[in-house]
Amino acid sequence: MLLPLIDNSDEEFAACLDSLEGNEVPRRRHAMVALERLGGTRALQVATALTSDVDPVVANLARRICSVLGKKGLMLRRYLRTQHLVQTVSIRGFYQLLDEVVFVIRRNLAGIAIDSFLFSIPKLLMVTVFFVSPFFAPFFDLVHEVWLVSLLIFVYQIFWRPLVWHSTGLAFLAGFPENACRRQARKAGGWRLYNSLLKVGLIEAILYSLMLSMAYSLYFSSGKFGFPLLVTFTVWLLIWTLSVRAPSAVIFSSSVKAESVWLFDCGSNFWLSMKLGMVLILLYMIVFGSAVSSLWMFGLDNWFSVPHVFSCGFFIAADVLIDPFVVGYRLLLARLNMDPK
Amino acid sequence: MPQELVVRTPENAEIRVPLAGMFSRASAFVHDVAIQFVCVIVAHFVFLFVLEVLNSGRGFGPGFVRGLYSIAIFVFVFGYYSFFELYRNGQTPGKKANGLRVVALNGQRVGLFSSLLRNFLRIADFMPFMFLAGIFSTLITERHQRIGDVFAGTVVIRIDGN
């Protein structure tokens, strides 16, 4: 028996398609018969599209082809349909890196906003206390108790901050376009992750609390004393803090072992952190200035009668808004350092 | 990773262009403001020189020159963006340095009315202070548009290639 060396089914299939696209009823019906004879996934694909054809004979034949081929075990895989390629753009500069943080936040804006709000409740309570204090004497005395505020800062930074990383960090991770990261966001979590974050961020939290407490006490006791020293210390700590990628590494790996990896990478990220520090100062200024000018616009500027107390309230409120961005930035930077592509 | 502007051509082809983020746009804006600032300083010195000459001789009165100077500054500050957007392919020097471009929602060049509107509405974006309204608008609108962009039907895209 001689077998044809060239399988002409492609030509036949093309001829079938040509006939089916035409208007001649007999040719279309013949094409359907030919299609049934050809069989295969291609026939199934074409027949599926013709099950509701205007010609009842063609539609019946199409349904029969689908039925027969379906019984043979053929099926259309929907995920093999044509899809546009996921477009990627290289990050060419610092501002594009910040843009990417915003893009990721936008992908899970509701999730990040809810998580951020829930875990910012202690901060919001502090804001309320600061804003109410000029009109309510016990609160006014409370905010002038430097030791108490310092204690609150320490408790927040050491014990609550890992929770913020835990919630906002995972919500940010859920906004990544990569499936692996989104899976990680669903998988990671719980007491184990909190524990790891607590341990890995302990030194950072203590230093940060010291800085904030010092700033608060200096601000409320004498605004000028030690000011240059405070600014220098703040800038140094900001650069150092923003360079530490340990919490991000813990979230990405979700491994207890990661907590022993102290990713102190100040050297390579120094200028990047310096730039971010400047951007953050600008963002704080925008929020702060907007709040003050809004009060002025609505004729509520007499509320600003105790500026040093209100300033603290505005600063904490600005921090609530900007913190998810900082967490996101550090996570994205860690992700890009792990895999630059 | 970036979000995109999807433009459909009459041939039903789909063109996807990455949108510019708020920080790149802010960087471009600062760039442009710096250029405007230098130009205004230079113009001011020229104005002082002209005023000095007029005070010492005949010709137009100093009041006339002052009025002309104010109009020129206003036109320069507000017309700067529209001029570059209309005649330099949607790119001010700041946008060019940052690889950005202003286009209409259908991907075409921005028109005169759209350009004027988006630039006059910078005042709305500035409210209440330092573009907070613009930042929020960029964060919540689908195509990262500030208030001026929403009203003018424009969008800022990245053109620095992949």
Interface residues (C-beta under 8 A of the other chain):
Chain A: H84 Q87 T88 V89 S90 R92 G93 Y95 Q96 L98 D99 E100 V102 F103 V104 I105 R106 L109 P177 V279 M285 I286 V287 G289 S290 V292 S293 S294 M297
Chain B: M1 P2 Q3 E4 E14 R16 P18 A20 G21 M22 F23 S24 A26 S27 N98 G99 P128 F129 M130 F131 L132 I135 T138 L139 I140 R158 D160 N162
